[in-house]
Amino acid sequence: MSTDLPSRSRIVHEALRGAGIAGDIVVLPDAASTAALAAAALGVEVGAIANSLVFWSDGEPLLVMTSGAHRVDTARLAERLGRGEIRRATVEQVRAATGQVIGGVAPTGHPAPLRTVVDEDLATYERIWAAAGTPHTVFPLTFDELVRLTAGTVVAVV
């Protein structure tokens, strides 16, 4: 199955298996580069989409896994984390930090581990969906699996 996936998604697939996560990567017929598009394609609530947003803070990337129903309040998040300013990463910073493109950033499969924050509201969903390295690929997992996979800090992001 993984040999039929795009190369970035194969990397994500291997990382998922290495972490003991069994959910299969789904290839969507159309790009789902936003939470709304992904939710529509999967027939789920937009809040069940785990958006992978890359920010820049204190000289390093910060991956925020947020519910698709939320917009991250960067000032509040910085305060909660005890960090300096948090701002959106540039396209180049996202690619360098993750090896993936905006709209398809997975929570795993990066060149090096990223400090990660996981939106506490994702815990309200039995199953959540995340990008799998491209805008055309996604995979299911549980909140607990996402936290374990990313070694993320669970916090309110709004």
C-alpha positions as CSV (number, residue, x, y, z in Angstrom):
1,M,0.0,0.0,0.0
2,S,2.7,2.5,0.9
3,T,4.5,2.1,-2.4
4,D,1.4,3.6,-4.1
5,L,1.7,6.8,-2.0
6,P,3.6,10.0,-2.9
7,S,7.2,10.0,-1.5
8,R,6.4,12.4,1.3
9,S,3.4,10.3,2.4
10,R,5.5,7.1,2.4
11,I,7.8,8.9,4.9
12,V,4.7,9.7,7.0
13,H,3.4,6.1,6.7
14,E,6.7,4.7,7.9
15,A,6.7,7.1,10.9
16,L,3.2,6.1,11.8
17,R,4.0,2.4,11.7
18,G,7.1,3.1,13.7
19,A,4.9,4.7,16.3
20,G,2.5,1.8,16.3
21,I,-0.3,3.8,14.7
22,A,-2.4,1.6,12.4
23,G,-4.5,4.1,10.5
24,D,-4.1,3.9,6.8
25,I,-3.3,6.9,4.6
26,V,-6.2,7.9,2.4
27,V,-5.5,9.5,-1.0
28,L,-8.1,12.1,-1.8
29,P,-9.1,12.7,-5.4
30,D,-8.9,16.5,-4.9
31,A,-6.5,18.6,-2.9
32,A,-7.7,19.3,0.6
33,S,-5.4,22.0,1.6
34,T,-7.8,23.5,4.2
35,A,-9.7,22.0,7.1
36,A,-13.0,22.8,5.4
37,L,-12.0,21.0,2.2
38,A,-10.6,18.0,4.1
39,A,-13.8,17.8,6.3
40,A,-16.0,18.0,3.2
41,A,-14.0,15.3,1.4
42,L,-14.1,13.0,4.4
43,G,-17.7,13.7,5.5
44,V,-16.6,14.8,9.1
45,E,-17.0,17.9,11.2
46,V,-14.4,20.5,10.4
47,G,-13.4,20.4,14.1
48,A,-12.2,16.8,13.7
49,I,-9.5,17.9,11.3
50,A,-6.1,18.3,13.0
51,N,-4.6,21.2,11.2
52,S,-0.8,21.2,11.2
53,L,0.2,24.9,11.4
54,V,3.9,25.9,11.6
55,F,4.8,29.0,13.5
56,W,8.1,30.6,14.4
57,S,9.0,31.5,18.0
58,D,12.1,32.1,19.9
59,G,14.2,31.3,16.8
60,E,12.7,27.9,16.1
61,P,9.7,26.3,14.5
62,L,6.7,25.5,16.5
63,L,4.1,23.0,15.2
64,V,0.6,23.6,16.4
65,M,-1.9,20.8,15.8
66,T,-5.2,22.7,16.1
67,S,-8.8,21.8,15.5
68,G,-9.9,22.9,12.1
69,A,-12.7,24.8,13.9
70,H,-10.2,27.1,15.5
71,R,-7.9,30.0,14.7
72,V,-4.8,30.0,16.9
73,D,-4.6,33.0,19.2
74,T,-0.8,33.5,19.0
75,A,-0.6,36.1,21.7
76,R,-2.4,33.9,24.2
77,L,-0.5,30.8,23.1
78,A,2.8,32.5,23.6
79,E,1.7,33.6,27.1
80,R,0.6,30.1,28.0
81,L,3.8,28.6,26.8
82,G,6.1,31.2,28.3
83,R,7.5,32.1,24.8
84,G,8.3,35.2,23.0
85,E,6.2,36.3,20.0
86,I,4.7,33.5,17.9
87,R,4.2,34.3,14.2
88,R,3.3,32.3,11.1
89,A,6.4,30.6,9.5
90,T,7.2,31.5,5.9
91,V,6.7,29.1,3.1
92,E,10.5,28.5,3.2
93,Q,10.6,28.0,6.9
94,V,7.7,25.4,6.7
95,R,9.5,23.5,4.0
96,A,12.8,23.5,5.8
97,A,11.3,22.5,9.2
98,T,8.9,19.8,7.9
99,G,10.1,18.8,4.4
100,Q,6.5,19.2,3.4
101,V,4.3,21.8,1.7
102,I,1.8,24.1,3.3
103,G,-1.6,22.4,3.0
104,G,-0.2,19.0,3.5
105,V,2.0,19.2,6.6
106,A,1.7,16.1,8.6
107,P,2.3,15.9,12.4
108,T,5.2,13.5,11.7
109,G,7.8,12.5,9.1
110,H,9.9,15.7,9.5
111,P,13.7,15.9,9.1
112,A,14.0,16.4,12.8
113,P,11.5,16.4,15.7
114,L,9.6,19.7,16.1
115,R,8.4,21.2,19.4
116,T,4.6,20.6,19.1
117,V,1.5,21.9,20.8
118,V,-1.8,19.9,20.5
119,D,-5.1,21.8,20.8
120,E,-6.9,20.4,23.8
121,D,-10.3,20.6,21.9
122,L,-9.2,17.8,19.6
123,A,-9.8,15.4,22.5
124,T,-13.5,15.8,22.1
125,Y,-13.4,13.8,18.9
126,E,-13.3,10.0,18.9
127,R,-11.4,10.1,15.6
128,I,-9.4,13.0,14.1
129,W,-7.8,13.3,10.7
130,A,-4.4,14.9,9.8
131,A,-2.6,15.6,6.6
132,A,-0.1,12.9,5.5
133,G,2.6,14.9,3.8
134,T,0.7,16.3,0.8
135,P,-2.6,18.2,0.2
136,H,-4.0,15.0,-1.3
137,T,-3.3,12.6,1.6
138,V,-4.8,12.3,5.1
139,F,-4.9,9.7,7.9
140,P,-7.1,9.0,10.9
141,L,-5.9,8.7,14.5
142,T,-7.0,9.3,18.0
143,F,-6.2,12.3,20.2
144,D,-4.0,10.2,22.4
145,E,-2.2,8.8,19.4
146,L,-1.6,12.4,18.2
147,V,-0.2,13.5,21.5
148,R,2.1,10.4,21.7
149,L,3.2,10.7,18.0
150,T,4.2,14.3,18.4
151,A,5.3,14.3,22.0
152,G,3.1,17.4,22.0
153,T,2.1,19.7,24.9
154,V,-1.7,19.7,25.2
155,V,-3.0,23.3,25.6
156,A,-5.8,25.6,24.7
157,V,-4.9,27.4,21.4
158,V,-7.8,29.9,21.3
